[in-house]
Amino acid sequence: MSQKASERPTLQGQRIKTRKRDEKEKFDATAFRDSIIAGIIESQGDLELLSRFLDTSGNKLDYRRYGEALFDILIAGGLLAPGGNIIEDANVDKELCRTEHSVFGRDGDIEAVRAYAQVITKLIRRYKYLEKTLEEDLKKIIVFLKAFTPDQRDKLAKFTGLLVAGGQIPPTILSAALQDHLVKDGIASDFLISVLKAWQSERDASQVWTALRKSALDSKLLDFFASSKRTQETLCTAFNEAGLEQLVTYHKAQMGSTVKKELQTRLSDLIHDNATVKELIALVKESITKYALTEPEVSVLLWNTLMSDIEWNKKEELVAEQALKHLRGYASLLAEFTKSPKAELTLLVRIQEFCYDNMNFLKVFHKIVVLLYKTDVLSEDVILTWYTKGHSNKGKGIFLEQMKKFVEWLQNAEEESENSD
């Protein structure tokens, strides 16, 4: 083998040319801003022209890279610095650093904001990857709420509500307003209410509430209010004044359900700890005052608690004695919260339905009613009302037949009393 053939090639002094696709282009948000604002100025406020410009510029101006800058400009009118102020360059005219053709620059009425929201909707339908960018940028902008004027905050809220209603962004974006400084100054609650108003202008209140519930926001509504005003009364008043009465109804039902579950758990724990009836009454009265519970609600809650708090005998013939002994011990508790005919009748109907749903109690119904009559829980008039027109259809024939003799006795006693008078 020759010496020449055995020589090995060397890379010394060789230069490797970088491929063009491997070169990283410098990130230049200001150049992007200048191009976008120039196109916006050229559209002269015509939303159709603006929509066409945004649609055709996506690839050329690289929305994928400058998506956050794009939405800063379309929403706030310019690039936003940390804190929410628009960035202005000393070497560039102010007119080229910001534009009034944005959400903040639009008229404040819902129709004007809706028209601009439709431009954004068309854009993210054309460039699907912008959906996530829009959501993230809006979260950032919402955190900056304090830096904006009340008018700008209101426009942003309407814009947000319309996009949530259209499904372009999720309801969870509202959580971005739960910043301590925004909550404390009442900005978070005002923003929430404005968003809900705009949302409800597009969707039925039931749909709005369902979406709030699925997003776990239904239980956080009070968190948007300053701690000194974080009460049901404050929320209901604010929502009612904003025309959100139906949402108030749903909220009350939700809170009522939660409160009742908590009260039932606390009562059950006290009963297990052999608390006195006096202690149970004190707890219930405290809850009535605090959560505005009604007597009919409480009477049913007490019945449900008492009847679910014991393991019933599986033998039908022994259930009657067990039930009567159990209820006799808590009759004074039931009597304390059935002082109105409505509460009595509500309780009696609930007892009827309970006995129907639990087959071992089918033959015990009339004995329970007689016991509660003798312990002043149920009155004569309410029992007669139940018998004639106030009963439930569940087991109607069975229970009316059981009560027939007792009702006849009550009617005869009433007639004798009238005759003696």
C-alpha positions as a LaTeX table, in Angstrom:
\begin{tabular}{lrrr}
\hline
Residue & $x$ (\AA) & $y$ (\AA) & $z$ (\AA) \\
\hline
Met1 & 0.00 & 0.00 & 0.00 \\
Ser2 & 1.44 & 3.40 & $-0.99$ \\
Gln3 & 2.08 & 6.15 & 1.56 \\
Lys4 & $-0.26$ & 8.46 & $-0.35$ \\
Ala5 & $-3.10$ & 6.00 & $-0.11$ \\
Ser6 & $-2.63$ & 5.60 & 3.62 \\
Glu7 & $-2.94$ & 9.33 & 4.39 \\
Arg8 & $-6.11$ & 10.16 & 6.26 \\
Pro9 & $-8.24$ & 13.20 & 5.39 \\
Thr10 & $-8.32$ & 15.99 & 7.95 \\
Leu11 & $-11.00$ & 18.59 & 8.79 \\
Gln12 & $-8.47$ & 21.19 & 9.80 \\
Gly13 & $-9.25$ & 24.58 & 8.35 \\
Gln14 & $-12.66$ & 23.49 & 6.92 \\
Arg15 & $-15.74$ & 25.67 & 7.55 \\
Ile16 & $-19.20$ & 24.14 & 7.84 \\
Lys17 & $-21.88$ & 26.30 & 6.27 \\
Thr18 & $-24.97$ & 26.72 & 8.49 \\
Arg19 & $-28.12$ & 25.63 & 6.75 \\
Lys20 & $-30.69$ & 28.39 & 6.36 \\
Arg21 & $-33.40$ & 26.45 & 8.16 \\
Asp22 & $-31.13$ & 26.14 & 11.23 \\
Glu23 & $-30.64$ & 29.87 & 11.52 \\
Lys24 & $-32.79$ & 31.42 & 14.27 \\
Glu25 & $-34.55$ & 34.57 & 13.28 \\
Lys26 & $-34.33$ & 37.31 & 15.86 \\
Phe27 & $-37.58$ & 37.87 & 17.79 \\
Asp28 & $-38.78$ & 41.37 & 16.94 \\
Ala29 & $-42.22$ & 42.15 & 18.41 \\
Thr30 & $-41.95$ & 45.85 & 17.56 \\
Ala31 & $-41.43$ & 45.16 & 13.85 \\
Phe32 & $-44.44$ & 42.84 & 13.98 \\
Arg33 & $-46.42$ & 45.55 & 15.77 \\
Asp34 & $-45.52$ & 48.13 & 13.11 \\
Ser35 & $-46.71$ & 45.83 & 10.33 \\
Ile36 & $-49.99$ & 44.99 & 12.07 \\
Ile37 & $-50.79$ & 48.59 & 13.02 \\
Ala38 & $-49.97$ & 49.75 & 9.47 \\
Gly39 & $-52.50$ & 47.25 & 8.13 \\
Ile40 & $-55.07$ & 48.27 & 10.73 \\
Ile41 & $-54.62$ & 51.96 & 9.83 \\
Glu42 & $-55.07$ & 51.08 & 6.17 \\
Ser43 & $-58.40$ & 49.38 & 6.93 \\
Gln44 & $-59.66$ & 52.76 & 8.25 \\
Gly45 & $-62.02$ & 51.18 & 10.76 \\
Asp46 & $-63.73$ & 48.97 & 8.17 \\
Leu47 & $-64.07$ & 45.62 & 9.97 \\
Glu48 & $-64.44$ & 43.70 & 6.74 \\
Leu49 & $-61.16$ & 45.11 & 5.41 \\
Leu50 & $-59.50$ & 44.47 & 8.77 \\
Ser51 & $-60.69$ & 40.87 & 8.76 \\
Arg52 & $-59.28$ & 40.33 & 5.26 \\
Phe53 & $-55.95$ & 41.88 & 6.21 \\
Leu54 & $-55.62$ & 39.67 & 9.32 \\
Asp55 & $-56.65$ & 36.59 & 7.34 \\
Thr56 & $-54.07$ & 37.04 & 4.57 \\
Ser57 & $-51.21$ & 38.15 & 6.86 \\
Gly58 & $-51.05$ & 35.08 & 9.09 \\
Asn59 & $-48.22$ & 33.20 & 7.43 \\
Lys60 & $-46.32$ & 36.24 & 6.21 \\
Leu61 & $-46.27$ & 37.90 & 9.65 \\
Asp62 & $-45.86$ & 34.63 & 11.57 \\
Tyr63 & $-48.84$ & 34.62 & 13.95 \\
Arg64 & $-47.53$ & 31.43 & 15.47 \\
Arg65 & $-44.56$ & 33.34 & 16.84 \\
Tyr66 & $-46.17$ & 36.69 & 17.53 \\
Gly67 & $-49.64$ & 35.60 & 18.64 \\
Glu68 & $-49.41$ & 37.30 & 22.05 \\
Ala69 & $-48.34$ & 40.59 & 20.44 \\
Leu70 & $-51.17$ & 40.26 & 17.91 \\
Phe71 & $-53.86$ & 39.99 & 20.58 \\
Asp72 & $-52.29$ & 42.73 & 22.71 \\
Ile73 & $-52.75$ & 45.04 & 19.72 \\
Leu74 & $-56.25$ & 43.86 & 18.77 \\
Ile75 & $-57.53$ & 44.10 & 22.35 \\
Ala76 & $-55.58$ & 46.92 & 24.01 \\
Gly77 & $-54.39$ & 48.79 & 20.92 \\
Gly78 & $-50.65$ & 48.17 & 21.37 \\
Leu79 & $-47.98$ & 46.00 & 22.95 \\
Leu80 & $-48.47$ & 45.71 & 26.71 \\
Ala81 & $-45.65$ & 46.03 & 29.19 \\
Pro82 & $-45.82$ & 44.15 & 32.53 \\
Gly83 & $-48.47$ & 45.98 & 34.51 \\
Gly84 & $-50.69$ & 46.86 & 31.56 \\
Asn85 & $-49.26$ & 50.05 & 30.07 \\
Ile86 & $-48.79$ & 50.28 & 26.30 \\
Ile87 & $-45.15$ & 50.25 & 25.20 \\
Glu88 & $-44.16$ & 53.37 & 23.29 \\
Asp89 & $-40.84$ & 53.85 & 21.46 \\
Ala90 & $-39.06$ & 57.21 & 21.62 \\
Asn91 & $-37.97$ & 56.87 & 17.99 \\
Val92 & $-41.41$ & 55.93 & 16.66 \\
Asp93 & $-44.51$ & 58.13 & 16.30 \\
Lys94 & $-47.16$ & 57.44 & 18.93 \\
Glu95 & $-49.66$ & 56.83 & 16.14 \\
Leu96 & $-47.59$ & 53.85 & 15.02 \\
Cys97 & $-47.23$ & 52.47 & 18.56 \\
Arg98 & $-50.92$ & 52.23 & 19.31 \\
Thr99 & $-54.23$ & 52.12 & 17.48 \\
Glu100 & $-57.76$ & 53.07 & 18.42 \\
His101 & $-59.10$ & 50.30 & 16.18 \\
Ser102 & $-59.12$ & 47.77 & 19.04 \\
Val103 & $-61.48$ & 46.46 & 21.71 \\
Phe104 & $-60.49$ & 49.37 & 23.96 \\
Gly105 & $-60.96$ & 51.87 & 21.13 \\
Arg106 & $-64.44$ & 50.67 & 20.11 \\
Asp107 & $-67.71$ & 52.20 & 21.24 \\
Gly108 & $-68.82$ & 50.71 & 24.54 \\
Asp109 & $-72.25$ & 49.39 & 23.46 \\
Ile110 & $-72.63$ & 45.63 & 23.19 \\
Glu111 & $-73.29$ & 45.69 & 19.44 \\
Ala112 & $-70.02$ & 47.49 & 18.67 \\
Val113 & $-68.05$ & 45.08 & 20.85 \\
Arg114 & $-69.88$ & 42.09 & 19.31 \\
Ala115 & $-68.92$ & 43.24 & 15.78 \\
Tyr116 & $-65.24$ & 43.38 & 16.77 \\
Ala117 & $-65.46$ & 40.04 & 18.59 \\
Gln118 & $-66.65$ & 38.49 & 15.32 \\
Val119 & $-63.42$ & 39.64 & 13.64 \\
Ile120 & $-61.42$ & 37.80 & 16.33 \\
Thr121 & $-63.66$ & 34.74 & 15.99 \\
Lys122 & $-63.07$ & 34.56 & 12.23 \\
Leu123 & $-59.34$ & 34.91 & 12.79 \\
Ile124 & $-59.01$ & 32.03 & 15.27 \\
Arg125 & $-61.22$ & 29.84 & 13.09 \\
Arg126 & $-58.78$ & 30.46 & 10.23 \\
Tyr127 & $-55.73$ & 29.88 & 12.47 \\
Lys128 & $-56.86$ & 27.30 & 15.04 \\
Tyr129 & $-53.56$ & 27.42 & 16.92 \\
Leu130 & $-54.41$ & 30.98 & 17.98 \\
Glu131 & $-57.23$ & 29.79 & 20.28 \\
Lys132 & $-54.81$ & 28.84 & 23.05 \\
Thr133 & $-52.77$ & 32.00 & 22.47 \\
Leu134 & $-55.89$ & 34.14 & 22.81 \\
Glu135 & $-56.85$ & 32.41 & 26.07 \\
Glu136 & $-53.39$ & 32.89 & 27.58 \\
Asp137 & $-53.15$ & 36.53 & 26.47 \\
Leu138 & $-56.60$ & 37.34 & 27.84 \\
Lys139 & $-55.63$ & 35.85 & 31.20 \\
Lys140 & $-52.62$ & 38.16 & 31.26 \\
Ile141 & $-54.69$ & 41.20 & 30.26 \\
Ile142 & $-57.33$ & 40.46 & 32.91 \\
Val143 & $-54.60$ & 40.42 & 35.57 \\
Phe144 & $-53.73$ & 43.98 & 34.38 \\
Leu145 & $-57.32$ & 45.25 & 34.91 \\
Lys146 & $-56.30$ & 47.85 & 37.46 \\
Ala147 & $-54.11$ & 49.62 & 34.87 \\
Phe148 & $-57.11$ & 50.25 & 32.60 \\
Thr149 & $-59.88$ & 52.84 & 32.82 \\
Pro150 & $-63.36$ & 51.76 & 33.99 \\
Asp151 & $-64.56$ & 52.18 & 30.39 \\
Gln152 & $-61.79$ & 49.92 & 29.06 \\
Arg153 & $-62.49$ & 47.33 & 31.75 \\
Asp154 & $-66.16$ & 47.30 & 30.80 \\
Lys155 & $-65.35$ & 46.79 & 27.10 \\
Leu156 & $-62.92$ & 44.00 & 27.96 \\
Ala157 & $-65.61$ & 42.33 & 30.11 \\
Lys158 & $-68.16$ & 42.50 & 27.30 \\
Phe159 & $-65.62$ & 41.15 & 24.82 \\
Thr160 & $-64.75$ & 38.31 & 27.21 \\
Gly161 & $-68.40$ & 37.47 & 27.87 \\
Leu162 & $-69.18$ & 37.30 & 24.14 \\
Leu163 & $-66.22$ & 35.01 & 23.44 \\
Val164 & $-67.12$ & 32.74 & 26.37 \\
Ala165 & $-70.71$ & 32.57 & 25.08 \\
Gly166 & $-69.43$ & 31.63 & 21.64 \\
Gly167 & $-67.13$ & 28.93 & 23.00 \\
Gln168 & $-63.94$ & 30.61 & 21.75 \\
Ile169 & $-62.54$ & 30.74 & 25.29 \\
Pro170 & $-63.50$ & 28.71 & 28.42 \\
Pro171 & $-65.38$ & 30.18 & 31.42 \\
Thr172 & $-62.40$ & 29.33 & 33.63 \\
Ile173 & $-60.68$ & 32.42 & 32.24 \\
Leu174 & $-62.70$ & 34.42 & 34.79 \\
Ser175 & $-60.50$ & 33.01 & 37.54 \\
Ala176 & $-57.73$ & 35.30 & 36.30 \\
Ala177 & $-59.58$ & 38.19 & 37.99 \\
Leu178 & $-59.23$ & 36.54 & 41.42 \\
Gln179 & $-56.15$ & 38.62 & 42.27 \\
Asp180 & $-56.08$ & 40.06 & 45.80 \\
His181 & $-55.68$ & 43.67 & 44.62 \\
Leu182 & $-58.52$ & 43.33 & 42.09 \\
Val183 & $-60.86$ & 41.69 & 44.61 \\
Lys184 & $-60.07$ & 44.22 & 47.34 \\
Asp185 & $-60.81$ & 47.23 & 45.10 \\
Gly186 & $-64.09$ & 45.79 & 43.79 \\
Ile187 & $-62.69$ & 45.52 & 40.26 \\
Ala188 & $-63.03$ & 41.73 & 40.16 \\
Ser189 & $-66.74$ & 41.74 & 41.09 \\
Asp190 & $-67.54$ & 44.51 & 38.60 \\
Phe191 & $-65.69$ & 42.63 & 35.87 \\
Leu192 & $-67.50$ & 39.37 & 36.72 \\
Ile193 & $-70.92$ & 41.02 & 36.55 \\
Ser194 & $-70.17$ & 42.72 & 33.21 \\
Val195 & $-68.94$ & 39.42 & 31.74 \\
Leu196 & $-72.07$ & 37.60 & 32.92 \\
Lys197 & $-74.34$ & 40.30 & 31.46 \\
Ala198 & $-72.68$ & 40.03 & 28.05 \\
Trp199 & $-72.69$ & 36.23 & 28.25 \\
Gln200 & $-76.38$ & 36.15 & 29.15 \\
Ser201 & $-77.17$ & 38.46 & 26.21 \\
Glu202 & $-76.09$ & 35.57 & 23.97 \\
Arg203 & $-77.18$ & 32.52 & 25.95 \\
Asp204 & $-80.06$ & 31.48 & 28.19 \\
Ala205 & $-79.45$ & 31.90 & 31.94 \\
Ser206 & $-79.74$ & 28.14 & 32.46 \\
Gln207 & $-76.94$ & 27.56 & 29.91 \\
Val208 & $-74.77$ & 30.16 & 31.63 \\
Trp209 & $-75.30$ & 28.54 & 35.02 \\
Thr210 & $-74.62$ & 25.05 & 33.66 \\
Ala211 & $-71.31$ & 26.27 & 32.21 \\
Leu212 & $-70.39$ & 27.96 & 35.50 \\
Arg213 & $-71.18$ & 24.76 & 37.37 \\
Lys214 & $-69.12$ & 22.58 & 35.01 \\
Ser215 & $-66.22$ & 25.00 & 35.38 \\
Ala216 & $-66.55$ & 24.87 & 39.21 \\
Leu217 & $-67.10$ & 28.64 & 39.21 \\
Asp218 & $-70.61$ & 28.41 & 40.69 \\
Ser219 & $-69.15$ & 27.89 & 44.17 \\
Lys220 & $-66.54$ & 30.67 & 43.73 \\
Leu221 & $-68.80$ & 33.60 & 42.85 \\
Leu222 & $-68.52$ & 35.11 & 46.32 \\
Asp223 & $-64.72$ & 35.04 & 46.03 \\
Phe224 & $-64.92$ & 37.88 & 43.47 \\
Phe225 & $-66.28$ & 40.21 & 46.17 \\
Ala226 & $-64.13$ & 42.03 & 48.72 \\
Ser227 & $-63.96$ & 40.20 & 52.05 \\
Ser228 & $-65.91$ & 42.98 & 53.80 \\
Lys229 & $-68.77$ & 42.50 & 51.30 \\
Arg230 & $-68.58$ & 38.76 & 50.83 \\
Thr231 & $-72.18$ & 37.93 & 51.77 \\
Gln232 & $-75.10$ & 36.31 & 50.00 \\
Glu233 & $-77.05$ & 39.54 & 50.35 \\
Thr234 & $-74.36$ & 41.61 & 48.61 \\
Leu235 & $-74.06$ & 39.14 & 45.72 \\
Cys236 & $-77.81$ & 38.86 & 45.23 \\
Thr237 & $-78.30$ & 42.64 & 45.31 \\
Ala238 & $-75.47$ & 43.23 & 42.80 \\
Phe239 & $-76.72$ & 40.51 & 40.44 \\
Asn240 & $-80.35$ & 41.64 & 40.66 \\
Glu241 & $-79.39$ & 45.24 & 39.88 \\
Ala242 & $-77.51$ & 43.98 & 36.81 \\
Gly243 & $-80.52$ & 42.05 & 35.52 \\
Leu244 & $-79.11$ & 38.65 & 36.48 \\
Glu245 & $-82.10$ & 37.60 & 38.58 \\
Gln246 & $-82.24$ & 34.07 & 37.16 \\
Leu247 & $-78.61$ & 33.46 & 38.08 \\
Val248 & $-79.47$ & 34.59 & 41.62 \\
Thr249 & $-82.18$ & 31.92 & 41.74 \\
Tyr250 & $-79.75$ & 29.23 & 40.62 \\
His251 & $-77.11$ & 30.47 & 43.05 \\
Lys252 & $-79.50$ & 30.42 & 45.99 \\
Ala253 & $-80.57$ & 26.88 & 45.14 \\
Gln254 & $-76.92$ & 25.81 & 44.90 \\
Met255 & $-75.97$ & 27.45 & 48.18 \\
Gly256 & $-79.11$ & 26.16 & 49.87 \\
Ser257 & $-78.27$ & 22.62 & 48.85 \\
Thr258 & $-74.73$ & 22.96 & 50.18 \\
Val259 & $-75.89$ & 24.53 & 53.44 \\
Lys260 & $-78.49$ & 21.83 & 54.00 \\
Lys261 & $-75.96$ & 19.06 & 53.47 \\
Glu262 & $-73.58$ & 20.67 & 55.93 \\
Leu263 & $-76.32$ & 21.20 & 58.52 \\
Gln264 & $-77.53$ & 17.62 & 58.15 \\
Thr265 & $-73.98$ & 16.34 & 58.69 \\
Arg266 & $-73.54$ & 18.47 & 61.81 \\
Leu267 & $-76.90$ & 17.36 & 63.23 \\
Ser268 & $-76.04$ & 13.73 & 62.56 \\
Asp269 & $-72.72$ & 14.10 & 64.35 \\
Leu270 & $-74.41$ & 15.69 & 67.38 \\
Ile271 & $-77.03$ & 12.95 & 67.52 \\
His272 & $-74.27$ & 10.32 & 67.44 \\
Asp273 & $-72.61$ & 12.15 & 70.33 \\
Asn274 & $-75.89$ & 11.98 & 72.30 \\
Ala275 & $-76.42$ & 15.75 & 72.22 \\
Thr276 & $-79.54$ & 17.07 & 73.92 \\
Val277 & $-82.56$ & 18.28 & 71.95 \\
Lys278 & $-81.82$ & 21.74 & 73.30 \\
Glu279 & $-78.38$ & 21.67 & 71.66 \\
Leu280 & $-79.87$ & 20.48 & 68.37 \\
Ile281 & $-82.46$ & 23.27 & 68.43 \\
Ala282 & $-79.75$ & 25.86 & 69.04 \\
Leu283 & $-77.75$ & 24.65 & 66.02 \\
Val284 & $-80.79$ & 24.70 & 63.72 \\
Lys285 & $-81.83$ & 28.19 & 64.85 \\
Glu286 & $-78.31$ & 29.47 & 64.21 \\
Ser287 & $-78.42$ & 28.07 & 60.65 \\
Ile288 & $-81.87$ & 29.53 & 60.00 \\
Thr289 & $-80.62$ & 32.98 & 60.96 \\
Lys290 & $-77.35$ & 32.70 & 59.07 \\
Tyr291 & $-78.62$ & 31.14 & 55.84 \\
Ala292 & $-82.27$ & 32.30 & 55.77 \\
Leu293 & $-83.68$ & 28.76 & 55.78 \\
Thr294 & $-87.46$ & 28.37 & 55.89 \\
Glu295 & $-89.48$ & 26.25 & 58.34 \\
Pro296 & $-90.76$ & 23.87 & 55.62 \\
Glu297 & $-87.16$ & 23.27 & 54.46 \\
Val298 & $-86.01$ & 22.65 & 58.01 \\
Ser299 & $-88.87$ & 20.30 & 58.86 \\
Val300 & $-87.98$ & 18.05 & 55.90 \\
Leu301 & $-84.27$ & 18.26 & 56.68 \\
Leu302 & $-84.88$ & 17.21 & 60.29 \\
Trp303 & $-87.03$ & 14.28 & 59.23 \\
Asn304 & $-84.42$ & 13.11 & 56.71 \\
Thr305 & $-81.67$ & 13.39 & 59.31 \\
Leu306 & $-83.58$ & 11.54 & 62.02 \\
Met307 & $-84.65$ & 8.72 & 59.73 \\
Ser308 & $-81.23$ & 8.22 & 58.11 \\
Asp309 & $-79.36$ & 8.31 & 61.39 \\
Ile310 & $-80.49$ & 4.90 & 62.63 \\
Glu311 & $-80.16$ & 1.33 & 61.44 \\
Trp312 & $-83.71$ & 0.07 & 61.06 \\
Asn313 & $-84.80$ & $-3.44$ & 61.94 \\
Lys314 & $-85.34$ & $-5.55$ & 58.81 \\
Lys315 & $-88.42$ & $-7.18$ & 60.33 \\
Glu316 & $-91.52$ & $-5.20$ & 59.47 \\
Glu317 & $-93.30$ & $-6.09$ & 62.70 \\
Leu318 & $-90.47$ & $-4.61$ & 64.80 \\
Val319 & $-89.97$ & $-1.41$ & 62.77 \\
Ala320 & $-93.11$ & 0.26 & 64.13 \\
Glu321 & $-92.02$ & 0.02 & 67.76 \\
Gln322 & $-88.46$ & 1.09 & 66.88 \\
Ala323 & $-89.64$ & 4.09 & 64.82 \\
Leu324 & $-92.11$ & 5.34 & 67.41 \\
Lys325 & $-89.57$ & 5.09 & 70.22 \\
His326 & $-86.98$ & 6.95 & 68.12 \\
Leu327 & $-89.35$ & 9.74 & 67.02 \\
Arg328 & $-90.83$ & 10.19 & 70.50 \\
Gly329 & $-87.40$ & 11.21 & 71.74 \\
Tyr330 & $-87.12$ & 13.95 & 69.09 \\
Ala331 & $-90.75$ & 15.08 & 68.87 \\
Ser332 & $-89.98$ & 18.35 & 70.67 \\
Leu333 & $-87.25$ & 19.05 & 68.06 \\
Leu334 & $-89.73$ & 18.62 & 65.21 \\
Ala335 & $-92.37$ & 20.66 & 67.06 \\
Glu336 & $-89.98$ & 23.61 & 67.43 \\
Phe337 & $-89.74$ & 23.98 & 63.64 \\
Thr338 & $-93.28$ & 23.14 & 62.54 \\
Lys339 & $-95.12$ & 26.11 & 63.97 \\
Ser340 & $-96.72$ & 27.10 & 60.67 \\
Pro341 & $-99.40$ & 25.08 & 58.82 \\
Lys342 & $-97.18$ & 25.07 & 55.71 \\
Ala343 & $-94.28$ & 23.50 & 57.61 \\
Glu344 & $-96.61$ & 20.89 & 59.15 \\
Leu345 & $-98.12$ & 19.93 & 55.79 \\
Thr346 & $-94.70$ & 19.79 & 54.13 \\
Leu347 & $-93.48$ & 17.46 & 56.86 \\
Leu348 & $-96.57$ & 15.26 & 56.65 \\
Val349 & $-96.21$ & 14.86 & 52.88 \\
Arg350 & $-92.53$ & 14.00 & 53.33 \\
Ile351 & $-93.46$ & 11.33 & 55.91 \\
Gln352 & $-95.96$ & 9.88 & 53.43 \\
Glu353 & $-93.35$ & 9.68 & 50.67 \\
Phe354 & $-90.76$ & 8.22 & 53.04 \\
Cys355 & $-93.10$ & 5.44 & 54.14 \\
Tyr356 & $-93.97$ & 4.69 & 50.51 \\
Asp357 & $-90.32$ & 4.57 & 49.41 \\
Asn358 & $-89.34$ & 2.37 & 52.38 \\
Met359 & $-91.66$ & $-0.64$ & 52.18 \\
Asn360 & $-91.16$ & $-1.71$ & 55.82 \\
Phe361 & $-92.84$ & 1.56 & 56.86 \\
Leu362 & $-95.99$ & 1.14 & 54.73 \\
Lys363 & $-98.07$ & $-0.03$ & 57.70 \\
Val364 & $-96.44$ & 2.36 & 60.19 \\
Phe365 & $-97.57$ & 5.62 & 58.59 \\
His366 & $-100.78$ & 6.14 & 60.58 \\
Lys367 & $-99.02$ & 5.32 & 63.86 \\
Ile368 & $-96.35$ & 7.95 & 63.17 \\
Val369 & $-99.01$ & 10.56 & 62.34 \\
Val370 & $-100.95$ & 9.81 & 65.53 \\
Leu371 & $-97.76$ & 10.06 & 67.61 \\
Leu372 & $-96.88$ & 13.45 & 66.05 \\
Tyr373 & $-100.45$ & 14.63 & 66.62 \\
Lys374 & $-100.30$ & 13.71 & 70.30 \\
Thr375 & $-96.89$ & 15.41 & 70.73 \\
Asp376 & $-98.13$ & 18.66 & 69.13 \\
Val377 & $-96.01$ & 18.38 & 65.98 \\
Leu378 & $-99.01$ & 18.00 & 63.65 \\
Ser379 & $-102.30$ & 19.80 & 64.20 \\
Glu380 & $-105.82$ & 18.54 & 63.58 \\
Asp381 & $-106.49$ & 21.05 & 60.79 \\
Val382 & $-103.33$ & 20.12 & 58.88 \\
Ile383 & $-104.10$ & 16.39 & 59.08 \\
Leu384 & $-107.60$ & 17.03 & 57.71 \\
Thr385 & $-106.18$ & 19.24 & 54.94 \\
Trp386 & $-103.69$ & 16.53 & 54.02 \\
Tyr387 & $-106.46$ & 13.93 & 53.95 \\
Thr388 & $-108.80$ & 15.92 & 51.69 \\
Lys389 & $-106.46$ & 17.62 & 49.24 \\
Gly390 & $-102.88$ & 18.03 & 50.46 \\
His391 & $-101.54$ & 14.48 & 50.13 \\
Ser392 & $-98.99$ & 13.17 & 47.65 \\
Asn393 & $-99.97$ & 10.64 & 45.00 \\
Lys394 & $-97.38$ & 8.19 & 46.31 \\
Gly395 & $-99.29$ & 5.36 & 48.02 \\
Lys396 & $-102.35$ & 7.60 & 48.15 \\
Gly397 & $-104.91$ & 4.77 & 48.40 \\
Ile398 & $-102.99$ & 2.86 & 51.08 \\
Phe399 & $-102.36$ & 5.82 & 53.36 \\
Leu400 & $-105.80$ & 7.40 & 53.05 \\
Glu401 & $-107.33$ & 4.06 & 54.00 \\
Gln402 & $-104.97$ & 3.80 & 57.02 \\
Met403 & $-105.97$ & 7.28 & 58.17 \\
Lys404 & $-109.70$ & 6.92 & 57.55 \\
Lys405 & $-110.74$ & 5.96 & 61.10 \\
Phe406 & $-108.47$ & 8.54 & 62.75 \\
Val407 & $-109.74$ & 11.30 & 60.43 \\
Glu408 & $-113.36$ & 10.30 & 61.20 \\
Trp409 & $-112.52$ & 10.50 & 64.89 \\
Leu410 & $-111.03$ & 13.99 & 64.41 \\
Gln411 & $-114.10$ & 15.13 & 62.47 \\
Asn412 & $-116.49$ & 13.76 & 65.11 \\
Ala413 & $-114.47$ & 15.35 & 67.91 \\
Glu414 & $-114.62$ & 18.67 & 66.02 \\
Glu415 & $-118.40$ & 18.40 & 65.61 \\
Glu416 & $-118.89$ & 17.55 & 69.30 \\
Ser417 & $-116.76$ & 20.54 & 70.24 \\
Glu418 & $-118.86$ & 22.83 & 68.06 \\
Asn419 & $-122.10$ & 21.46 & 69.51 \\
Ser420 & $-120.92$ & 21.94 & 73.07 \\
Asp421 & $-119.98$ & 25.53 & 72.24 \\
\hline
\end{tabular}
